[in-house]
Amino acid sequence: MSMKPWPRSLRPAAAAGSLLALVMAAGAAGQGQIFTGRSDVVEVEVPVYAVKNGRPVRGLTAADFEIYDGKKKQRITGFEVVDLELGVGTGRPGGELPMAARRHFLVLFDLAYSRPESILKARTAAVDLVRNALHPSDLVAVATYSHSQGPRLVLSFTSDRNQVETAIASLGMHKLTGLQADPLGIVLTRVEGNLLSREISQGVPDVSPSGPASGDVDFESELQQYLESINQQRRRSDRRFDASRVAAMSRSMSDLGALLDAVEGRKHVVYLSEGFDSSLISGEAKTDEENRKIETGQYWDAGLDQTFGDSSLARDVEEMLEAFRRSDVVVHTVNVGGAAVVGADTQELEAANLAFTGGGDLQSLGGSGRNSLLTIAAGTGGGFYDNFNDLQDAMGQLLSKTSVTYVLSFSPKNLAFDGAYHRLQVKLKGHPGVRLEHRPGYFAPKPAYQRGALERRLDTAELLLSDRDRGSLELSVLATPFPVEGEPAYVPVVIEVGGTSLLGDYAGSVLRTEIFAYANDAGGSFADFFTQFLELDVAKVEPLLAASGLRFVGHLDLPPGDFTLRVLVRNSGSGDYALRVRPLHVPAPLDDGPLLVASLVPEATDRWLTVREGDSQVAERDIPYVFTHGDETPYAPIVRPRLRPGIEVPLYLLGRNLAGAEIDGRVLAADGRPIGAAALALGERLGHVLGDQLAVRFATGGLTPGDYRLEITATDPASGRRSSSVVAFAIERPGDAAKGGAR
């Protein structure tokens, strides 16, 4: 479900504070739904699966569906089809799949009701499922459950299979993964000098039945001890104590179900467990002595909870299952200590389903860990698998029938922004025998300050997986990769946010701003990231923000190659945000020939509210600030210059081996169409900490107002080798204010 921003009247005031710039060390603030645009119109996306005889039904159109919000029929305003088997996507830019149509799998290891040896072996099935069964567009998260910590999200939903396998191998034990510095939890791996080491993801121990790989014994030993310490709590056998723990698990799992509503689309939880004793709910067989006491009225001494089960506990479990259903969560349970039979008997599933169709109740199912798993699966519409060895094959039908998704959209009128639950019904016209699966309802949006930390974390992480620009803030990004011999490239990232858009109508005294930057390689794996959490005293910074905006300078460490850079900036109080997705090429160092890294328009650092990354990030690389004039006075590169016509603009060309190179340029239209040669005047060669820096002046005479690109090329006259860089700029109309980068 995607929604647009809440009304201004619902935006909260922040607490007072001083001007601070702090690196975020814990959960990121954010919004619990994805909002686009600037009105209070809400668009609800409903993914629908149409299934007949266990196979997806293709070829349906919007005219085949009807959708009801409560009892009120809604007009379908959007319709998209995603077919993973045929490779058919929607008409969105770049072929991006709507997030509501992407399948989400949460691999949940139950450390409380499973033996350590069962969990260790179950990792094999989980890795096999992720590696071989899921579609590349599927998103995967990893979590654990224990009595002491409850549900713990080890890894947020991500497409990075290396991170997923690391999370499964380590089960989130920090001693085995290294420092988890990512507040969003989508990067879980060892950090060395801010360069994300592949040591863990490449060296994940062999979790196959043959045992750990050579040299990884310590890894497995540490994990075994960790699981044993958790499992000690499981060995206490007091029945009432056990019941209280199942009740606590049910309540915390209900919270998990509600939390997952922040994630768009259907969520599939693969629950790896041996199950709790379901006789706590259903009761145990009565002895002759217990029957005698009941017949003589000695109920207090007959152990009625043990005999008939705990009705209060049954209600807790039913409320947990209802929380999952309302958030469109399907739980597939896997008996990690089970026998060699795959799948539940049909009669068993039918009996379990009676508990949720009015024909029976949870207390009719009998007692065992196996039956509790059967209950959870049946109560959410999931599958039960009595052995983890063939999990991939057993889930094949699920993966097939959910390979075709119809995404229906509608905009409810006069929707209150109160977080209330609305029931949905989708009907299919004229297709007998076709069964529809869809979420049973949706929650109305609520203000940002009412969202919990984990809810905001999940939503932010999912937003960063988008493949297109989103949001309403004025946001521009410039990444300048400097090759370094024998080390990863040093990539400063300059982020500019228009101050007026960042402030908006926000009435708080402290402006809390979140900044996230993540780089994925061509295979989808995370290569590096940085995050920053700023708290700004509005009274002190508002004049400068209103005149220009916020400029932040951070850096990434990346190897040579092609990457996708995603930068998200958000006002924590209002929830207003912007996401920019940009391709990034990091060149390798050259022994000879020119390498032109960037063409930059310099500006004094005090024209914007300029904040640099914290001291700990600066210290990660022994590299001083790279944007300096010849006299080492710092400047800030303008990310998107706005220039006046008929002037000369200073430029700095940064790169390597530029001495003696021939410099020429041309002006292009915004669409890349050539306009003509650029009027360039080459100045002096300046020193630079990472190579060469040439001063150039660019004359804008003859250019009419509009958007342009300046392409500058350095050519080695001896070898003919060439290297180019491009800077986008705009020519302002006469009389426009010289604001925020206009020169």
VOMAR-147794 format. One record per residue: residue in one letter; x, y, z of N, C-alpha, C in turn. Coordinates in steps of 0.1 Angstrom, whole numbers, plus 5000, padded with zeros to 4 digits. Layout:
N
aXYZXYZXYZ...
This chain:
743
m500949885000500050005000500950125000s500750214990501450344990500550454992m500950555000500150665003500850795002k500150905001500751035000500651105013p501451215015501651275028500351305036w500551295049499451335058499151485058p497951525062497751675062498651745071r498951865068499851955076499351965090s498051955092497551975106497951855115l498351745109498751635117500251625120r500951725115502451725117502751775131p503651705139503851735152504951845154a504951905165506052005169507151925176a508451955173509551885179509951955192a510751885200511251935212512352035210a512652125220513652215218515052155219g516052215213517352165213518352255207s519652225208520652315202521152255188l521952335181522452295168523452185170l523052065166523951945167524051875154a525151805152525251715140525851585145l524951485146525351355152525251245143v526251155143526151035135525050945141m524150895133523150805139523750675143a523450635155524050515161522950405163a521650445163520650345166519450365156g518350305159517250305149516950435142a516750425129516450545122515050585123a514850715125513450765125512950775111g511650785109511050785096509550775096q509050725085507550715083507250565082g506050535085505550395085504950355072q504650445063504050405050504950485040i504750455027505450525017504550635011f504950755013504050865009504750934997t503950974987504451054976503551164973g504051274967503251394964503151484976r502151574976502051674987500651704991s499651614987498351634991497951525001d496751535006496251435015495451325008v495651304995494951194988495751064991v495050964994495650834998495350734986e496350674982496250564972496550434978v495550344978495750214984496050114973e497150044974497549934964497249794971v496449714963496049584968496649474958p497649404962498149294954497149174955v496849114943495849014942496448894935y496248774940496648644933495348574929a495248544916494148464910494648324907v494048224914494548084913493447994909k493747894900492847794896493547664895n493147564903493847434903495247444906g495547534916496947554920497847624911r497347684900498147754891497647894890p498547994887498148134885497348154873v496348234873495448264862496048394855r496348384842496848504835495748564826g496048684821495148744811494048824817l493948844830492848924836493149074834t492049154833492149304832491449364843a491549504844490949574855489449554854a488849534843487449524841486949394848d487849294850487449174857487249184872f487749294878487749294892486749404898e486349374910485649474918486249484932i486349594937487049614951486149694960y485949644972485149704982485949744994d485749874999486349915012485149915022g485149815030483949785038482849735029k481749805029480649765020480549865008k481449955007481450054997482350014985k481750004973482449974961483350094957q484550064954485550164950485850164935r486150274930486650284916488050254915i488450154906489750114905490550214897t491450284903492150394896493550354890g494050234894495350184889495250034888f495949984877495949844875497349804869e498049714875499349664870499449514871v500249454862500349314863501849284863v502249194872503649144873503648994871d504348934861504448794859505948754860l506348694871507748664873508248544864e507348454861507748344853507948384838l507148474833507248514819508148644818g508548694829509348814828508648934824v507348944826506449054822506349144834g506649274832506549374843505549474839t505549584846504649694844505249794835g504449904832504950014824505650114832r506150084844506850184852508150214846p508750334849510050374843511050274848g511850234838512950134840512549994844g511249964842510749834845510649804859e510649904868510549884882509349814886l509449714895508249644900507649724911p506349734911505649804923506049724935m506349794946506749724958505649634964a504349674961503249584966503249454959a503949444947503949314939505149234942r506149284949507349214952507049124964r507448994963507248904974508248924985h507748924997508648945009508648815017f509848765020510048645028510848675041l510248655052510848665065511248525070v512548495071512948365076513148385091l512248315099512248335113512648215121f513848215128514348105135513848115150d513148005154512648005168513647935177l514348025184515447975193514847925206a513647965209513047935222512447785222y511847745211511147615210511847525200s513147525200513947435191515247405197r515647285195516947235200518047305192p519147335198520247405190520647325178e520747195179521247115168520247115156s518947135160517847145149518047285142i518247385149518447515143519647525134l520747465139522047465131521747395118k521047285118520847215106519847285097a518847355103517847415095518347535087r519547585090520147695082520347645068t520747515067520947465053519747485044a518547445050517347455042517047605039a517247685048517047835046517947885035v519147855036520147905025519747845012d519347715011518947654999517747724993l516847755001515647824996515947964990v516848034997517248164993518048164980r518948064979519848054968519148014955n518247914957517847834945516347844942a515547894951514047884948513548024946l514048124952513448264952513748334939h512948424935513148504923514148614927p514948664918515848774921515148904926s513948924923513149044927512649024941d512648894946512048874960512948934970l512348994981513049054992513048955004v514148945011514248855022514748925034a514148895046514648945059514848815068v515648835078515948725088515648775102a515048695110514748725124514948605133t515048625146515048515155514048545166y513648445173512748465185513348385197s513448455208513948395220513048445232h513048375243512248425254512748555260s514048565260514648685266514548805258q514648795244514648905235513448925227g512548825227511348835218511748825204p510948865194511348875180512448975178r513548935172514649025169514949025154l514849145148515049155134516549165132v517149055126518549045123518949125111l518049115101518349175088517049225082s516949355078515749405072515549345058f514349365052514149305039515149365029t515749285021516749325012516849225000s517349264989517649184977519049124977d519849174987521249134987521448994993r521648894985521648754990522948724998n523948804996525148785005524848825019q524148935021523748975034522748875041v521848825033520948725038521648595043e522548545035523248425039524148455051t524648575052525448605064524548605077a523348665075522448665087521948525090i521748435081521348305084522448225090a523648245085524748165091525048205105s524948335108525348385122524148395131l522948405126521748425134521848555141g522548645136522648785142523548795154m524348685156525348695168526448795164h526448905170527449015167528848965167k529148875176530548835177531048765164l530048715157530448635144530248725132t529548835133529348925121530149045121g530749085133531449215134530449315138l530949445137530149555141528949575131q527749585136526549615128526349765129a526849835120526849985121525650045114d524949955106523850005098522550015106p522050135108520850155116519650095110l519650075097518450015090518549865090g519649805093519749665094519749595080i520049665069520049605056521549565052v522449605060523849555058524349495071l524649365070525049295082526349215078t527449275081528749215078529849285085r531049235085532149295092532549425085v532849525093533249655088534749675092e535549705082536949725084537249865077g537549965085537850095079536850145070n535550115073534350165066534250095052l535250005049535049925037534449795041l533249765035532549645039533249515034s533849445044534649325040533749215035r534149145025533449025020533848905028e534648915038535248795045534148715050i533148775056532048695062531148635051s530748715042529848665032530448565023q531748575020532448475012532848355020g533048375034533548265042532448215051v531148225047530148165055530348015057p530347965069530647825070529647735063d530147615058529347525051528347475061v527047505059525947455068525247335062s525947265053525347145048525447035058p524746925056524846815066526146755068s527146775059528446725060529246795070g528846905075529546975086530247105081p530847175091531447305088532747285079a533047385072534247385064535447395072s536547355067537847355074538147495078g538547515090538947655094537847735100d536547685099535447755104534847695117v535647605124535147535136534847635147d535647735148535347835159534047905156f533747935144532447995140531347915146e531347785142530247695146530247675161s531347665167531447645181530847765189e531147885184530648005191529148005190l528647975178527247975175526547865184q527147755185526547645193526447685207q527447755213527347795227526247905228y526147995219525148095219523748035220l523447935211522147865211521947785224e522947725229522847645241522447735253s523047855253522747945264521247995264i520748015252519348045250518447925254n518947805250518147685251517947645266q518847695275518847655289517447695294q516947815289515647855294514447765290r514647685280513647595275513447475283r514447445292514447315299513647315312r513147435316512347435327510947375324s510347295332509247215328507947245336d507947355344506747395351505647435341r504447375342503447395332502947535331r502647595343502147735343503247825338f504447795341505547885336505647875321d505447755316505447735301504247805295a503147805301501947875296502148025295s502848075306503048225306504048255295r504948165292505948195281505248195267v504348095265503548095252502748215251a502148265262501348385262502148505258a503348515264504248625261504748615246m504948495241505348485227504248525218s502948485222501848525214501648675213r501848745224501748885224502848955216s504048905218505148975211505048935196m504548825192504348785178503248875172s502248905180501148995176501749135172d502649175180503349305177504149295164l504849175162505549155150504649165138g503449095139502449105128502049245125a501749325136501349465133502549545127l503749515131504949585126505049555111l504749435107504949395093503949465084d502949535089502049605081502849725074a503949765080504749875074505349835061v505349705058505949655046504849635036e505049685024504049675014503949535008g502749495004502549364998502349255008r502249135002502049015011503448975016k503448935029504648885036504448735039h505548665035505548515038506548495049v506148445061507048415072507348265071v508648235070509048095070509548065084y508648005092508847985107509547855109l510847855113511547735115511647705130s510947595135510747575149510347425151e510447385164509847255168508547275175g508047395176506747425182506647415197f505747485202505447475217504447365219d504347325231503447215235501947265234s501247215224499947265221498947215231s499347115240498447065251498147175261l499047285261498747395269497447465266i497047445253495847505248494747395248s495047275243494047175240493847085253g494747085262494646995274495246855271e495346785282495946645281494846545285a495146425282494246315285494046305300k492846275305492546275319492846135325t493346135337493546005344492345975352d492245845357491045805364490845895377e491945925383491946005395491346145392e491846205381491346335377489846325374n489446225367487946205364487146195377r487646125387486946105400486846245407k487946325407487846455414486846545407i486746545394485846625386484346575389e484146445390482846395392482346425406t483246435416482946465430482946615433g483146705423483146845424484446905429q485546835430486846885435487646945423y486947045417487547115405488947175408w489047235420490247305423491447215424d491247085426492346995427492546905415a491746925405491746835393492646885382g493247005384494147055373493447075360l492347165361491547185349492247235337d493147335340493947395328494647285321q495247195329496047085323495146985316t493846965322492946865316492246925304f491747045305490947105294491747205285g492847245290493647355283493247485288d494047585285493947725290493247805279s491947835282491147915272491748055270s492248115281492948245280494148245270l494848135271496048125263495548095248a494448025246493948005233493548135227r492948225235492648355229493848435225d494948425233496148495230496748455217v496648315214497148265202496348305190e494948305192494048345182494248495178e494548585188494748725186496148745178m497148655181498348665173498048635159l497348525156497048485142496248595135e495248655142494548765136495348885133a496348915141497349025138498048995126f498448865124499148835111498248845099r497048795101496148805089495848945085r495549035095495249175092496349245085s497649205087498749275081499149195068d498349105063498649025051499948945053v500048875064501148795067500748645067v501348565059501148425058502248355064v502048265074503148195081503148055076h504348015071504547875067505447815078t505047715084505747655095506547535091v507747515096508647405092509047345105n508747215107509147135119510647095117v511547175123512947145121513447025129g512546965137512946845144512046725139g511446745127510446655122510946525116a510046435112510346315106510546335091a510746235083511046245069509846265060v508746295066507546315058507346465055v507146505043507046645039505546685038g505146785045503746835044502846765053a501746835057500846785066499746695059d499246595066498146525060496946615058t496246585047495146665043494046675054q493746565060492846565071493246655083e494646645086495146735096494946875093l495246915081495047055077493647105078e492747015073491347045074490847055089a491346975097490946985111491447115117a492647145114493247275119492447395114n492047385101491347495095489947515102l489347405107488147425114488147525125a489347545131489547635142489347775138f489347805125489247945120488147965110t487247865109486147875100484747865108g484847855121483647845129483247705132g483947605127483547465129484347405140g485147475147485947415157486747515165d487647475173488447575181489847515183l490747605187492147565189492247455199q491347445209491547345219491147205215s490647185202490247055197491346985190l492547045189493646995180494546885187g494546875200495446785206496746845209g497646785217498846845221500046785215s500946875210502246845206502846965200g504246975199504847085192504447085177r504246965171503846965157502447025155n501546995164500247055163500147205164s501047255173501147405174501547465161l502547405154502947455141501847445131l501147335131500047315122498947425125t498747455137497747555141498147695135i499347735137499847865132499747875117a500147765110500047765095498647775090a497747695096496347695092495647825095g496047885106495448005110495748125102t496848125094497248235086497148205071g496648075067496548035053497847995048g498847955056500147905052500247755051g501447705048501647565047502447515059f502247385062502947315072503847215066y505147215070506147115064506747045076d506646915075507046835087508546795086n509246855077510646825076511346935068f512446985072513047095065513947055053n514246925051515146885041514646915027d513346915025512846935011511947065011l512447165019511647285020511447355006q512547354999512547424986511447364976d511447224976510447154967509047174973a508947164986507647164992506947304990m507747414989507247544987507047584972g507347484964507347514949505947564945q504947504950503547534946503247684950l503647714962503447854967504147954957l505447924954506148014946505548024932s505047914927504347924914503048004914k502247974924500948044923500948184926t502048234933502248374936503148444926s503448374914504348434904503648544896v502248544896501548644888500748734899t500948854898500348954908499649054900y498349074904497549194899497549294910v497949414907497949524917496849614914l495849624922494749714921494949834930s494549954925494750074933493350144933f493150204945491950294946492250404956s491450514956491650624965490450644973p490350604985489150624994488950764997k487750804997487350944999487250975014n487651095019487451135032488051035042l489250985039489850885048490450955060a490050915072490650975084492050925087f493051015090494450975092494550935107d493950815110493850775124494450635127g495050575117495550435118494550325120a493250365117492150265119492250155108y491650035111491749925102490449925093h490649905080489549905070489549765063r488449695063488349565057488149585042l488749495034488749495020488149365015q487449375003486949254996487149284981v487749184975487949184960487149074954k486449104944485549014936486049004922l485848884916486148854902484848824895k484748894883483448874876483648774864g482848674864482748594852483848494850h484448444861485548344860485348244870p484348144868484048044878485247954880g485447914893486547824896487747894900v487848024898489048104901488948154916r489948124923490048174937490948294939l490548394946491348514947491948514961e493248554962493948574975494348714975h494048784986494448924987494448965002r495049075005495049115019493649145024p493249115036491849125041491549275044g492549365045492249495048493449585049y493349705053494549795053494349895065f495449945070495350045081495550185075a494650275079494850415075496150475080p496750565072498050625077497850705090k498950725097498950795109500250885109p500250985117501351085118502651015121a503851075116505151015118505450985133y505051075141505451065155504750945162q503750895156503050775162503650645158r504650645149505150515144506350475153g506450345156507450295164508850285156a509850265164511250265158511350155148l510950035151511149925142510249945129e509049995131508150025120508850115110r509450225116510050325108511350265101r512050175108513250115102512850025090l511849945091511349865080510949945068d510150045071509650135060510850205053t511750255061512850325054513750235046a514050115051514850015044514149985031e512849965031512149925019512150045009l511950165014512050275005513350284997l514450255004515750254998515950154988l515050054986515149954976514549994963s513950114963513250164951514250194940d513850184927514750204916514450334909r513650424915513350554909513350664919d513450784915513350894923511950904929r511950944942510650964949510651074959g509551124963509451224974509351364969s509151454978508851594975509951694978l510951654986512051754989512851784977e513451904977514351944966515751884969l516051774963517351704966518151684954s519451714955520451694945521651624951v522251534943523351454947524551454937l525751464943526951464934527951364941a528351264933529351174938530651184929t531751194935533051224928534051114932p534251004923535150894927536550924924f537450924934538850944932539550814933p540150754923540950634924542150654933v542450544941543550554949544350424947e545650434944546450314940546550224952g546150094950546249994960545149994971e544250084970543150094980541850124972p540750104979539450144973539350284970a538550324960538450464956537750534967y538150664969537650754978536550834971v535250824976534150874968533350974977p533751104977532951204984531551214978v530551224986529151244982528651374988v528251464979527751594983526251594981i525551624991524051614991523551754994e522651804986522051944987520551924988v520051984999518551985001518052125002g517152164993516552294993515952325007g516352435013515952465027514452495028t513852555019512452585020511652455020s512052365011511252235011511552155023l512752155029513052085041512352135053l512252265054511452325065509952305063g509452325050508052325048507252405057d506152345063505352415073505652365087y506852305088507252245101507352345112a506652325123506652425133507452395146g508252295145509052255157510252345159s510852345170512052425173513352355170v513352215168514452135164514152065151l514952085141514752025128515551895128r514951785129515651655129515651595115t516851575109517051535095517851415094e517351315087517951185085518551185071i519751135070520451115057520950975056f520650915045521150775042521650765028a522850705026523450685013523950535013y523550465003523850325001524250304986a525350224984525850194971525750044969n525049994958524949854954525749834942d526449714942527149684930526249624919a526749584907525949544896525149414900g525649334909524949214913523949244924g523749364929522749394939523249394953s524549354955525149354968525549494973f525349514986525749644992527249654993a527849754987529249774987529749864999d528949975002529250065013528050145015f528050215027526950305030527450405041f526750515042526850595054525450655058t525350685071524150745076524450865085q523550955086523851075094522451125100f522451155113521251205119521651345125l520951445119521251585123520051645132e520451715142519451795150519851945149l519052025143519352165140518352255147d518952355154518152455161517552545150v516252535149515552615138515852765139a515752815152515952955153517353005148k518352925149519652965144519852935129v519252835124519652795110518552835100e517352875105516252905095516653015085p517253125089517653225078518453165067l519553085071520353035061519652925052l518852845059518052745052517052805042a516452915046515452985038516153045026a517453095027518153155016518753055007s519052935012519752835003519252695007g519952635017519552505021520652435029l520452305030521352215038522252145028r523552155030524552075022525351985032f525351855028526051755036527151685028v528351665033529451605026529851475034g529651365028530051235034530951165024h531251035026532050965016531850815017l532050755006532050605004533350555000d533650435003534850364999534450244990l534850254977534350164967535450114958p535349984954536349934944535949974930p536749964920536449994907535249914902g534349974895533149904889531950004888d530849944885529550014883528649994895f528050094900527250094912525950174910t524950144918523750224919523850294933l523750424933523850504945522450554948r521950524961520650564965520850654977v520350774977520450874987519050914992l518750905005517450935010517651045021v516851155020516951255031515451275035r515351295049513951305054513951395066n512851475067512551555079511851455088s512451425099511851325108510551365114g510351495117509151545123507951535114s508151585101506951595092506851465084g507951395082507951275073508251315059d508351435055508651475041510051425038y510251365026511451305022511651325007a512851275003513151264989514251154987l514051074977515050964973515550994959r516850984958517550994945518350874942v518150814930518750694925519650734913r520950714915521850754904522850644901p523250624888524350534885525650594889l526550514892527950564897528950474891h529850524883531050454878532250494885v532950394891534150414898535350364889p536150454884537250404875538450344883a539150264876540350214881541550314879p542550304888543750394886544350364872l544850474865545550454853547050484854d547850394848549250424848549650534839d548950554828549250664819547950704812g547950814805546750864799545950944809p545151044805544351134814543151064819l542851094832541551044838540851174844l539751214838539051324843537951274852v538051304864537051254874535851344875a536051474875534851564877535151704872s534151774868534251914866533351984876l533852074884533152124896533052274895v531952334899531752474901531952504916p532952574920533252594934532352704940e532052694953531352804960531852804974a531752924980532152944994531252855003t531852795013531152695021530052765030d530152895032529152955041527953005034r527752985021526553015014525352925017w525752805021524752705026525052665040l524052605046524352535059525052405056t526452415057527252305053527652215065v527452085064527751995075528551885069r529751855075530551745071530351625080e530651505074530551385082531451395095g531051315105531651315118533151275118d533851305129535251285130535551135128s534651045133534950905132534950855117q534050915109534050875095535250945088v535551065091536751125085538051045088a538150995100539350915104539450785098e538350735091538450605085539450595073r539650705067540650715056541550835059d542850815057543850915060543951015047i542751075045542651165033542051295038p542651405036542151535040540951575030y540351675034539251735026539651765012v538951705002539451704988539051834980f538051904985537652024978538252154983t539452184977540152304982540652384970h540752514972541452604962542952574962g543652644954545152624953545852664966d545252754974545852794986545252714998e544652594995544052505004542852555012t542352675007541052715013539952625008p539152575018538052485013536952555006y536352474997535152524990534152404989a532952434985531952334983531552334969p531552214962531152204948529552224948i529152304938527652314937527152194929v526252124935525752004929525052034916r524152124915523452164903523552314901p524552364894524752514893523652574885r523252694890522252774882523052904879l523252924866524253034862523453144854r524053264855523453374847524053374833p523253414824523853424810524853534809g525853524800526753624797527853644807i528253544815529253564825530253454823e531453464830532453364830532353294844v532353164844532153084856533453004858p534053014871535252934874534852784875l535752694870535552554871536852494876y536752384883537952304887537752164880l538752124872538851994867539651904875l539151794881539851704890540051574883g541251524885541551394879543051354881r543551274871544951224872545551234858n546851264858547551274845546951374836l546651494841546051594833547051694828a548351684833549351774828549651744813g549651844805549851834791548651784783a547551754789546451714782545751824775e545151804764544351904757542951904762i542452024765541152034772540152104762d539052044759538052104751536652064757g535652124752534352094757533252134748r532052084751530852114743529652124752v528652204747527452224755526352134749l525652054757524651964753523352014759a522251984752520952004757520651904768a519651924776519351834787519151694783d518651674770518451534765519651484758g520851554758522051504752522351554738r521451624733521551684719522651784719p523651774710524751884709524152014706i524652124713524352254711525452334704g526652304708527852374702529052364711a530152414706531452414714531252504726a531952454737531952534749533152634749a532852754754533952854754534652834767l535852774766536652744778537952814778a538452864789539752934790540552854801l541652794797542352714806543252794815g543252774828544052854838545152764843e545552794855546752724860546452584866r547552514866547452374872547752394887l546852334895546952344910547252204916g547852204927548052084934546752024940h546751894941545551824947546051704954v545351674965545851564974545651424967l544751414957544551284951544851284936g545551384931545951384917546151524912d545451564901545651694895544351774896q544551904896543452004896543752114886l542952134876543152244867542052344868a542452474868541452584869541052624854v539752634852539152664839538052764841r537852854831536752944831535852914819f534552904822533552874812532652994810a532553044797531753154793530353114789t529353164795527953124793527253214782g527953304776527453394766526753314755g525553364750524853294739523853194743l523953154756522953044760521753104766t520553054761519253104765518853034778p517953084786517553014798517052874795g517452784804517052644802518052554809d517852424807518752324813519752264803y520952254807522052214798522952114805r523952054797524951974803526252024796l527352034804528652074799529551944800e529951904788530851794787532251834784i533251804793534651844791535451724789t536351724779537151614776538651644777a539451564783540851574783541451464774t542351504765542951414755544451424756d545051304756546551294756546951314741p547651414738548051444723548951334718a549651264726550551154721549851024717s549050984727548350854725546950864720g546350984721544951004717543950954727r544450904739543550854749542750974755r541450944757540551054761539751014774s539351114781538551094793537651214795s536351194798535451304798534651304811s534151424815533251434826532151534822v530951514828529751594825529251664837v528851794836528251864847526951924842a525851894849524551954845524452094851f523852184844523652324849522452384842a522052494848520852564842521252714840i520752774830520852914828519552984833e519753074842518653144848518053254839r516853274841516153384833516653524839p516753624832517153754837516153804848g516653844859515853894870515553784881d515953654877515753554887516753574899a516353544911517153564923518353474922a519553524925520753444926520753374939k520153264940519853194952520353044951g521052994962521352854963522152804951g523152874947524052824937523952904924a523153004923523153084911524353184912r524953204900526153284900526053384889
